[in-house]
């Protein structure tokens, strides 16, 4: 009975709360995030709201009811909910990842936790969760003891508690011993990571099988799975939020709307700071800086500066509950300020571990077979290089279009001329195109541009730019040379896009 409650009821309950809160985040912005990112956005909102309510003893016990209310409100705003069959592959991938993470515990036949003989941090996490859900960061009324010393060292010095809030909300609603729910909680975070990776992979390829492979493998790297087996809940949550922020940042390059479109990214970034402290925002710098440059190029410096100002203001506001107790970098985050500090590591990690392959029972020590480890790492590195070459190939060679014989000229119709196309495009946002905006043969940069088979640049594709064309542009045109047989020309038409 405990096994079924821990691995079926608890994940379903917490997933429902995350989805409800994610729908609330989506209702606040004009350009809603993809459905696959809804659970991760909801998780981030729970982290941000919970950190504010757990600052004081008087509001700590309101955390769970407020989160439930937000989830109900988000579901209410989204009614009527229409299931999309296109999401089934993403759901299946997340379920498969959840099953992989659940296997070591479920196959033992009883609800338990992993890695306790290697690291006792799980006991600390359970202690912190129990305290913050009832008394917040307050230490009043605690008698001198090892329990009080543990809480004073962490809560008293500003230790980030964001990752424990969703866990505590689920435990309080279910009433089951938290010790049996910590592993299902981390497995659920890994499943939501797979959903974020699915959405992120959709910005590179529309092939659902390849997206499933990328999400399934990316969500269970050796290092991440090693953290799962010894109770590293913060690391799994951080991976989830970094992937979610990357997917949301990429969508800024293709989505229209005003400043409200950055709200999901603000919430995800603030949640990452709440999980790892403000020092964790360093993981977002390599993602957000290139996006800011591309955004300034595409929409103009003024619009990009406006979006950046909204992002920074929202991040600063939501980060106040994180900075108030312990500053930007609390004393417990010594590895960020002391080069000699290694945390729970025996020694610094090897640089090769960045490839995510390390066949060892403990990622802190060398693998049992170094030859096998380096062969696997070479395969991963080769596949990564091949992937970059595939991305840099001319888009005309990619399998994102179907070849249909039609006529010499292929028109890229304007949205004003085709409302039906506009409606379909708004319902199914396309992944970011890695090529410049397509242009007409006369040199006009946007609008109803035509693709010619011979003289057009290799990167010109109809409808690929995802930008609003000029309403004054013509919808089609004919090439000057029309003597060639029409059988030698054909049009590219986009296949149905991913969710």
C-alpha positions in Angstrom: 0.0 0.0 0.0 2.8 2.4 0.9 4.5 1.6 -2.4 1.4 2.4 -4.4 0.7 5.7 -2.6 4.3 6.8 -2.8 4.8 6.0 -6.5 1.4 6.5 -8.0 -0.8 8.8 -5.8 1.9 11.3 -4.7 3.4 11.9 -8.2 -0.1 12.3 -9.6 -1.1 14.8 -6.9 2.0 16.9 -7.2 1.8 16.8 -11.0 -1.7 18.1 -10.9 -0.7 21.0 -8.6 2.2 21.8 -11.0 0.0 21.7 -14.0 -2.6 24.0 -12.4 0.0 26.5 -11.4 1.6 26.3 -14.8 -1.7 27.1 -16.4 -1.9 30.2 -14.2 1.5 31.3 -15.4 0.4 30.7 -19.0 -2.7 32.9 -18.5 -0.6 35.8 -17.3 1.4 36.1 -20.5 0.2 36.9 -24.0 2.3 34.1 -25.5 1.7 31.0 -23.5 4.5 28.5 -23.2 4.3 25.1 -25.0 2.1 22.5 -23.2 5.2 20.4 -22.4 6.6 23.3 -20.3 3.4 23.8 -18.3 4.4 21.4 -15.4 7.9 23.0 -15.1 6.5 26.5 -15.1 4.0 25.5 -12.4 6.8 23.9 -10.3 8.8 27.2 -10.6 5.7 29.2 -9.5 5.3 27.0 -6.4 8.9 27.5 -5.5 8.6 31.3 -5.8 5.4 31.6 -3.8 6.5 29.1 -1.2 9.7 31.0 -0.5 7.7 34.2 0.3 5.2 32.5 2.6 7.9 30.5 4.5 9.8 33.6 5.5 7.8 34.0 8.7 6.2 31.7 11.1 2.8 33.4 10.8 2.4 32.6 7.1 4.2 29.3 6.8 1.2 27.1 7.3 -0.7 29.0 4.6 1.8 27.7 1.9 -0.1 24.5 1.1 -3.6 26.1 0.9 -2.3 29.0 -1.2 -0.6 26.7 -3.7 -3.8 24.6 -4.0 -5.8 27.7 -4.6 -3.4 28.9 -7.3 -3.6 25.5 -9.0 -7.4 25.6 -8.9 -7.4 29.2 -10.3 -5.0 28.2 -13.1 -7.2 25.3 -14.1 -10.2 27.5 -14.0 -8.7 30.1 -16.3 -7.8 27.4 -18.8 -11.3 25.8 -19.0 -12.4 24.2 -21.1 -9.3 22.0 -21.2 -8.9 20.2 -24.6 -6.5 17.2 -24.6 -4.1 17.2 -27.5 -3.1 13.9 -28.9 0.1 15.4 -30.2 1.3 15.5 -26.6 1.2 11.7 -26.2 4.8 11.2 -27.4 6.0 13.8 -24.9 4.0 12.2 -22.1 5.2 8.7 -23.0 8.8 9.9 -22.9 8.3 11.5 -19.5 6.7 8.3 -18.2 9.6 6.2 -19.5 12.1 8.5 -17.7 10.0 8.3 -14.5 10.0 4.5 -14.7 13.8 4.4 -15.1 14.3 6.5 -12.0 11.7 4.5 -10.1 13.1 1.1 -10.9 15.8 0.9 -8.2 13.2 1.6 -5.5 10.1 -0.1 -6.9 11.9 -3.3 -7.8 13.0 -3.6 -4.2 9.3 -4.2 -3.4 8.9 -1.6 -0.7 8.8 2.2 -0.2 12.3 3.3 0.8 15.0 5.8 0.0 18.4 5.4 -1.7 22.0 6.4 -1.0 21.6 6.9 2.8 24.8 4.9 3.6 26.8 7.2 1.3 25.3 10.6 2.2 23.0 11.5 5.0 21.7 14.7 3.4 18.3 13.1 2.9 17.8 13.3 6.7 18.6 17.0 6.6 16.2 17.6 3.7 13.4 15.9 5.6 14.1 18.0 8.7 14.1 21.2 6.7 10.9 20.4 4.9 9.1 19.6 8.2 10.2 22.8 9.8 9.6 25.3 7.0 6.0 24.0 6.3 5.0 24.7 9.9 7.3 27.5 11.1 9.1 28.8 8.1 12.6 29.9 8.8 11.8 30.7 12.4 13.9 28.9 15.0 11.9 30.0 18.0 11.1 27.4 20.7 13.8 25.0 19.7 15.8 23.5 22.6 19.6 23.0 22.2 20.1 19.7 20.4 21.5 18.3 17.2 18.2 18.9 15.5 18.3 22.6 16.5 22.0 22.8 15.4 21.1 21.4 12.0 18.3 23.9 11.5 20.3 26.8 12.8 23.2 26.1 10.5 20.9 25.9 7.4 17.8 28.1 8.0 19.7 30.6 10.1 22.3 31.2 7.5 20.0 31.6 4.5 20.3 28.1 3.0 18.1 28.0 -0.2 14.9 26.1 0.6 13.0 26.5 -2.7 13.2 22.9 -3.7 11.6 21.7 -0.5 8.4 23.7 -0.8 6.7 21.7 -3.6 7.7 18.5 -1.7 6.3 19.8 1.6 3.0 20.9 -0.1 2.6 17.4 -1.5 3.4 15.7 1.8 1.0 17.9 3.7 -1.9 17.2 1.3 -1.3 13.4 1.3 -0.4 12.8 5.0 2.1 10.1 4.2 5.5 9.8 5.9 7.8 12.1 4.0 10.7 9.6 4.1 8.9 7.3 1.5 8.1 10.2 -0.8 11.5 11.8 -1.3 12.6 9.4 -4.1 9.2 9.7 -6.0 9.6 13.4 -5.7 13.0 13.4 -7.4 11.8 10.9 -10.0 8.9 13.3 -10.9 11.4 16.2 -11.3 13.4 14.0 -13.7 10.2 13.3 -15.7 9.4 17.0 -15.9 13.0 17.5 -17.0 12.3 15.1 -19.9 9.3 17.3 -20.9 11.4 20.4 -20.9 14.1 18.7 -23.0 11.3 17.5 -25.4 10.2 21.1 -25.9 13.8 22.3 -26.2 14.6 19.7 -28.8 11.6 20.9 -30.7 13.5 24.1 -31.5 16.0 22.0 -33.4 13.9 19.2 -35.0 10.3 18.5 -35.6 10.9 14.7 -35.7 9.0 13.4 -32.7 11.1 10.1 -32.5 14.3 12.1 -32.4 12.9 14.5 -29.8 11.9 11.5 -27.7 15.4 10.0 -27.9 17.0 13.3 -27.0 14.7 13.9 -24.0 14.9 10.3 -22.8 18.7 10.1 -22.8 19.3 13.7 -21.7 17.2 13.3 -18.6 19.3 10.4 -17.2 22.9 11.3 -17.5 25.2 9.3 -15.3 26.0 12.3 -13.1 22.4 13.3 -12.7 21.3 9.8 -11.9 24.1 9.5 -9.4 22.8 12.6 -7.6 19.4 11.0 -7.6 20.6 7.8 -5.9 22.2 9.7 -3.0 19.4 12.2 -2.5 20.7 15.2 -4.4 17.3 16.8 -4.9 18.7 20.3 -5.6 20.8 19.1 -8.5 17.8 17.5 -10.2 15.6 20.5 -9.7 18.4 22.8 -11.0 18.7 20.7 -14.2 14.9 20.9 -14.7 14.9 24.7 -14.3 17.9 25.3 -16.5 16.4 23.3 -19.3 13.1 25.1 -18.8 14.7 28.5 -18.9 16.6 27.5 -22.1 13.4 26.4 -23.8 11.6 29.6 -22.7 14.4 31.9 -23.7 14.5 30.3 -27.2 10.8 31.0 -27.6 11.4 34.7 -27.1 13.0 34.8 -30.6 9.9 33.5 -32.3 7.0 34.7 -30.2 5.3 38.0 -30.5 3.6 40.1 -27.8 4.6 42.6 -25.3 6.7 42.5 -22.1 4.4 39.9 -20.5 5.9 37.2 -22.7 9.0 37.1 -20.4 6.9 36.2 -17.3 7.5 32.4 -17.6 11.3 33.0 -18.0 11.3 35.3 -15.0 9.5 32.8 -12.8 11.8 29.9 -13.9 14.9 32.1 -13.3 13.8 33.1 -9.8 13.0 29.5 -9.0 16.5 28.5 -10.0 17.9 31.1 -7.6 15.6 29.8 -4.9 16.9 26.3 -5.4 20.6 27.0 -5.7 20.8 30.6 -4.2 21.6 33.6 -6.4 24.9 32.0 -7.5 22.8 29.5 -9.4 21.9 32.2 -12.0 25.4 31.8 -13.4 24.0 28.7 -15.2 21.7 31.0 -17.2 24.4 33.4 -18.4 25.6 31.3 -21.4 21.9 30.9 -22.4 20.5 34.4 -21.9 23.4 36.5 -23.3 23.3 35.0 -26.8 19.5 35.2 -26.8 19.7 38.9 -25.9 22.0 39.6 -28.8 19.8 37.8 -31.3 16.7 39.5 -29.9 18.3 42.9 -30.3 19.2 42.0 -33.9 15.7 40.7 -34.7 13.3 43.2 -32.9 15.6 46.2 -32.4 17.6 47.4 -29.5 14.8 49.4 -27.9 12.4 46.4 -27.8 15.2 44.1 -26.5 16.1 46.6 -23.8 12.5 46.8 -22.7 12.2 43.0 -22.4 15.5 42.9 -20.5 14.4 45.6 -18.1 11.1 43.7 -17.4 13.1 40.5 -16.9 15.6 42.0 -14.5 12.9 43.9 -12.5 10.8 40.8 -12.2 13.8 38.6 -11.2 14.9 41.1 -8.6 11.3 41.3 -7.1 10.9 37.5 -6.9 14.4 37.0 -5.5 13.8 39.2 -2.4 12.7 36.2 -0.3 16.0 34.5 -1.3 18.3 37.5 -0.7 16.7 38.6 2.6 17.7 35.6 4.8 21.3 35.1 3.7 22.3 37.6 1.0 23.1 36.9 -2.6 25.4 34.0 -1.7 24.8 32.6 1.7 27.6 31.2 3.9 26.4 27.6 3.2 27.3 28.1 -0.5 31.0 28.0 0.2 32.0 26.1 -3.0 31.0 29.3 -4.9 33.3 31.5 -2.8 36.1 29.2 -1.7 38.3 27.5 -4.4 39.3 24.8 -1.8 35.7 23.9 -0.8 34.4 20.7 -2.4 31.1 20.2 -0.6 30.3 16.5 -0.4 32.8 15.6 -3.1 36.0 13.6 -2.3 37.9 15.5 -4.9 37.0 17.8 -7.8 35.1 16.2 -10.6 37.0 15.2 -13.7 36.5 17.4 -16.8 35.4 14.4 -18.8 32.3 14.0 -16.7 30.7 17.0 -18.5 29.8 14.5 -21.2 27.4 12.8 -18.8 29.0 9.3 -19.0 30.7 7.9 -16.0 30.0 4.1 -15.5 30.7 3.9 -11.8 28.7 3.1 -8.7 29.8 6.4 -7.2 30.5 9.4 -9.6 33.1 10.7 -7.1 35.5 7.9 -7.8 37.0 6.5 -11.0 35.0 4.1 -13.1 35.7 0.4 -12.7 36.5 0.1 -16.4 38.3 3.2 -17.7 38.6 1.8 -21.2 34.8 1.3 -21.5 34.2 4.8 -20.0 36.4 6.5 -22.5 34.9 4.6 -25.4 31.4 5.7 -24.4 32.6 9.2 -23.9 34.2 9.2 -27.4 30.8 8.0 -28.9 29.0 10.8 -27.1 31.5 13.4 -28.2 31.3 12.2 -31.8 27.5 12.3 -31.8 27.6 15.8 -30.5 29.9 17.0 -33.2 27.8 15.3 -35.9 24.8 17.1 -34.4 26.4 20.4 -34.7 27.4 19.7 -38.3 23.8 18.7 -39.1 22.5 21.9 -37.6 24.9 24.0 -39.7 23.9 22.3 -42.9 21.7 24.3 -45.3 18.1 24.1 -44.1 16.9 23.1 -47.5 18.5 19.7 -46.9 16.8 19.1 -43.6 13.7 16.9 -43.4 11.5 19.5 -42.0 9.6 20.0 -45.3 7.8 17.7 -47.7 8.4 18.0 -51.4 5.2 18.5 -53.5 5.3 19.3 -57.2 3.4 22.5 -57.9 4.6 25.5 -59.8 7.7 27.5 -60.5 6.9 30.1 -57.9 6.1 29.4 -54.3 4.5 32.1 -52.4 5.1 32.9 -48.8 1.6 34.2 -48.1 1.2 37.1 -45.7 -0.8 36.6 -42.5 -3.2 39.4 -43.5 -4.0 37.6 -46.7 -4.6 34.2 -45.1 -6.4 34.4 -41.7 -6.7 30.6 -41.5 -2.9 30.2 -41.7 -2.6 32.8 -39.1 -4.9 31.0 -36.8 -3.2 27.7 -37.3 0.2 29.3 -36.7 -1.0 31.0 -33.5 -2.4 27.6 -32.2 0.8 25.7 -33.0 3.9 27.9 -32.6 6.8 26.9 -34.7 10.3 26.2 -33.3 12.9 28.9 -33.8 14.3 29.0 -37.3 18.1 29.1 -37.3 18.2 31.0 -40.6 17.7 34.6 -41.5 14.3 35.8 -42.5 13.3 34.9 -46.0 13.2 37.6 -48.6 11.5 38.1 -51.9 13.4 38.1 -55.2 13.2 41.9 -55.4 15.1 42.2 -52.2 12.2 43.1 -49.9 13.1 41.7 -46.5 9.7 40.6 -45.2 6.1 39.9 -46.3 4.8 37.8 -49.1 8.2 36.5 -50.3 8.6 34.0 -53.1 11.1 31.2 -53.1 12.8 30.5 -56.5 14.5 27.3 -57.0 17.7 28.5 -58.7 18.5 32.1 -57.8 17.3 32.0 -54.2 19.9 31.7 -51.4 20.2 28.4 -49.7 18.7 29.6 -46.5 15.6 31.2 -48.1 12.5 29.2 -47.1 8.8 30.2 -47.3 7.2 31.1 -44.0 10.3 30.2 -41.9 10.9 33.5 -40.3 8.0 33.5 -38.0 7.6 37.2 -38.2 4.6 39.3 -39.2 5.0 40.2 -42.9 4.3 43.5 -44.4 0.5 43.9 -45.3 1.4 45.9 -48.4 3.6 43.3 -49.9 2.3 41.3 -52.8 1.2 37.7 -52.2 2.9 36.1 -55.1 5.1 36.9 -58.1 6.5 35.2 -61.2 10.1 34.7 -62.1 11.6 36.6 -65.0 12.6 33.3 -66.7 9.6 31.1 -67.2 10.9 29.0 -70.0 11.8 26.0 -67.9 9.5 23.1 -67.5 7.2 23.3 -64.5 8.0 19.7 -63.7 11.5 20.7 -62.7 10.2 23.1 -60.0 8.3 22.3 -56.8 7.3 23.9 -53.6 8.2 23.3 -50.1 5.2 23.1 -47.7 5.7 22.8 -44.0 4.5 19.7 -42.3 2.4 19.9 -39.3 4.5 21.4 -36.5 5.3 19.9 -33.1 3.4 20.8 -30.0 
